[in-house]
Amino acid sequence: MDAIRIEGLTKKYKGIVAVDHLDLKIEEGKLFALLGINGAGKTTLIKMLACLTQPNSGDAFLHNKSIMSNRQEVKDLISISPQETAIAPNLSVRENLDLMCGINRFSKQKTGQKIKEMVSQFALAPVLDKRAGKLSGGWRRRLSIAMALISEPKILFLDEPTLGLDVVARSELWDTIKNLKNKMTIILTTHYMEEAEALSDQVGIMKAGKLLALGSVHDLKVLANTTDFEQAFITIVKGG
Ligand SMILES: Nc1ncnc2c1ncn2[C@@H]1O[C@H](COP(=O)(O)OP(=O)(O)OP(=O)(O)O)[C@@H](O)[C@H]1O
């Protein structure tokens, strides 16, 4: 089944077509990496899919729910872990998780269970009572993803999840993301080609609001006639 079906989606800002009649299907349970140089339209596309901004034309269906006419159902299906983490810096890690359970109107019992589950899944025990604002970047991103998962989304958007992290924190977060694969559909944006290579089942490369290429990392290397994925990306973007 398609988790996401995008049909002719278009978003214009004054004088700029940020997303231009885009068609795309993303299969359920896959990790889809959305790549493109700055200004390609990735964030705008994700914002439309997450019902944060309205398209000018076209539509997209998440589990067959339209972003135009079934907005609440779409919002119930998804969760976002944004670039700017949505954590409350003055609250502890536990309080942040608790807050998110409150937003989801969980009972006291479900809240207890959920926090336990997240602490175990994301190995948060060592920082549970630390103020979130005092955490390192790697821990903050891990908490941000844990918080995004509390609502049990079917589709998770990860916007540049390892931006600014050191290589060790990045590799640990990759392991965390790998553990989420197959449990939900994940749409990931990144500027790190090795990240797309390590994690994705499918890759879409955007340029000027359009989809330039679509396929597995292997497919795109073959398309660009190279064994190096970064080189393949450059060849495709420059050629398109
Ligand atoms: N709110 C806005 N108002 C006007 N123009 C915008 C707005 N948001 C985005 N744009 C423009 O739309 C185009 C696509 O931007 P978008 O942020 O979607 O690209 P991106 O691929 O996410 O880039 P990056 O990799 O830098 O995050 C750019 O030309 C950008 O300047």
The ligand as an SDF file (V2000), in Angstrom:
LIG
                    3D

 31 33  0  0  0  0  0  0  0  0999 V2000
    7.5670   31.4460    3.6230 N   0  0  0  0  0  0  0  0  0  0  0  0
    8.1870   31.6570    2.4600 C   0  0  0  0  0  0  0  0  0  0  0  0
    8.0180   32.8100    1.7820 N   0  0  0  0  0  0  0  0  0  0  0  0
    8.6190   33.0380    0.5840 C   0  0  0  0  0  0  0  0  0  0  0  0
    9.4320   32.1430   -0.0130 N   0  0  0  0  0  0  0  0  0  0  0  0
    9.6530   30.9700    0.6070 C   0  0  0  0  0  0  0  0  0  0  0  0
    9.0500   30.6630    1.8820 C   0  0  0  0  0  0  0  0  0  0  0  0
    9.4410   29.4110    2.2460 N   0  0  0  0  0  0  0  0  0  0  0  0
   10.2590   28.9700    1.2620 C   0  0  0  0  0  0  0  0  0  0  0  0
   10.3830   29.8990    0.2910 N   0  0  0  0  0  0  0  0  0  0  0  0
   11.1620   29.7410   -0.9560 C   0  0  0  0  0  0  0  0  0  0  0  0
   10.7400   28.5460   -1.5930 O   0  0  0  0  0  0  0  0  0  0  0  0
   11.8580   27.8600   -2.1550 C   0  0  0  0  0  0  0  0  0  0  0  0
   11.9300   26.4580   -1.5590 C   0  0  0  0  0  0  0  0  0  0  0  0
   12.3250   26.5670   -0.1730 O   0  0  0  0  0  0  0  0  0  0  0  0
   12.4120   25.3230    0.8250 P   0  0  0  0  0  0  0  0  0  0  0  0
   12.7080   25.8570    2.1760 O   0  0  0  0  0  0  0  0  0  0  0  0
   11.2090   24.4790    0.6570 O   0  0  0  0  0  0  0  0  0  0  0  0
   13.6800   24.5480    0.2420 O   0  0  0  0  0  0  0  0  0  0  0  0
   14.5600   23.3840    0.9180 P   0  0  0  0  0  0  0  0  0  0  0  0
   14.8050   22.4000   -0.1700 O   0  0  0  0  0  0  0  0  0  0  0  0
   13.9050   22.8990    2.1400 O   0  0  0  0  0  0  0  0  0  0  0  0
   15.9080   24.1550    1.2690 O   0  0  0  0  0  0  0  0  0  0  0  0
   16.9780   23.8820    2.4680 P   0  0  0  0  0  0  0  0  0  0  0  0
   17.7310   22.6660    2.0720 O   0  0  0  0  0  0  0  0  0  0  0  0
   17.8140   25.1120    2.4110 O   0  0  0  0  0  0  0  0  0  0  0  0
   16.2050   23.7370    3.7560 O   0  0  0  0  0  0  0  0  0  0  0  0
   13.0710   28.7340   -1.8790 C   0  0  0  0  0  0  0  0  0  0  0  0
   13.3070   29.5330   -3.0180 O   0  0  0  0  0  0  0  0  0  0  0  0
   12.6570   29.5700   -0.6960 C   0  0  0  0  0  0  0  0  0  0  0  0
   13.3340   30.8010   -0.6910 O   0  0  0  0  0  0  0  0  0  0  0  0
  1  2  1  0
  2  3  1  0
  2  7  2  0
  3  4  2  0
  4  5  1  0
  5  6  2  0
  6  7  1  0
  6 10  1  0
  7  8  1  0
  8  9  2  0
  9 10  1  0
 10 11  1  0
 11 12  1  0
 11 30  1  0
 12 13  1  0
 13 14  1  0
 13 28  1  0
 14 15  1  0
 15 16  1  0
 16 17  2  0
 16 18  1  0
 16 19  1  0
 19 20  1  0
 20 21  2  0
 20 22  1  0
 20 23  1  0
 23 24  1  0
 24 25  2  0
 24 26  1  0
 24 27  1  0
 28 29  1  0
 28 30  1  0
 30 31  1  0
M  END
$$$$
